[in-house]
Amino acid sequence: MGWQDKARSLTFGQKRKVPHCGPDPSAYISNRPIGLSLHCFRCGANEFVPHGRLSASDVLAMRPRDAEEASADYPDVTPLDASGVPTHAHLWVLRAGITPESASEKYGFGWSDRSSRVIVPIINDGQPTGLWTGRAIDGRKPKYLASKSASAAYWYWIKNNGPVCVVEDVLSAIRVHEAGYNSLAVLGTTVGPTQATLLADYPVIGWFDGDKAGRNGFVKLRKALAPYGVNPKRIQTERDPKQYSRHEIIKYIED
């Protein structure tokens, strides 16, 4: 598929970062009402193709793909470690210390050609729930796309009576789980009543970003757990848990 076909699949006003003169994404393509454009930051290429006169069917074909995907059943996916999956999808999990093979085989990650997103199944104690979230890895917004029924869902793996480490994203939850600890990803920074009820039986650790959103996330966690008499421990670091080694994760949790 050429860049023009990829750009044409975007919603009006949307842009996406794609490979152009090398294996890694270096160019932005966009679909504007006046036409399709490409600009490569590596080689300096600039291309523009006007739409011309669009028919009603053309406009309908360019309606929001994210909305279609979110309202559909579980997307058709290719295992993340399969040939043909974009390199930047591999890099997304590799940068978190997870191989594409492990992401696919252990946790069910896959690549959706339709939405150009990594599809991450939401699992509870290792069991798929049928819900999913899709991660854009080309810089476009929204970064995450959730299935229609997954707005209040959360990923967790609790295997013992030890503490549960609450984190923001699934990759961080996987890294904490693989370090030998219980983990729960709230898929954001909000802990609701359902999560609080689950967490109430365990010692709880909140490990959020050190930014304002992360600080607010910990405050919300503490407030949600207060009715149960649970006072969570706080870990505050400059980076997400997924960006630390196994040894460092253990050290932060045990300190």
Secondary structure, 3 states (H helix, E strand, C coil): CCHHHHHHCCCCCEEEEEECCCCCEEEEEEEECCEEEEEECCCCCEEEEECCCCCHHHHHHCCCHHHHHHHCCCCCCEECCCCCCCHHHHHHHHCCCCCHHHHHHCCCCEEECCCCEEEEEEEECCEEEEEEEEEECCCCCCCEEECCCCCCCCEEECCCCCCEEEECCHHHHHHHHHCCCEEEECCCCCCCHHHHHHHCCCCEEEEEECCHHHHHHHHHHHHHHHHHCCCCEEEEECCCHHHCCHHHHHHHHHC
